[in-house]
Amino acid sequence: MAFGAQGKRILTGGGGGGLDLWDAATGERLLALPAAMERVD
């Protein structure tokens, strides 16, 4: 978990490798980035 510099956003990651960006004030998920299915160099 990481907080944005201004404390307005939270970035979380799960065991599957995906990332989610959240609004800290509302708890709304703003963006979901799935894990890469193949190796990324």
Protein Blocks (a to p, Z undefined) as FASTA:
>chain_A
ZZdfkopaccdddfkopacdddfklopafbdcdddfbdcZZ
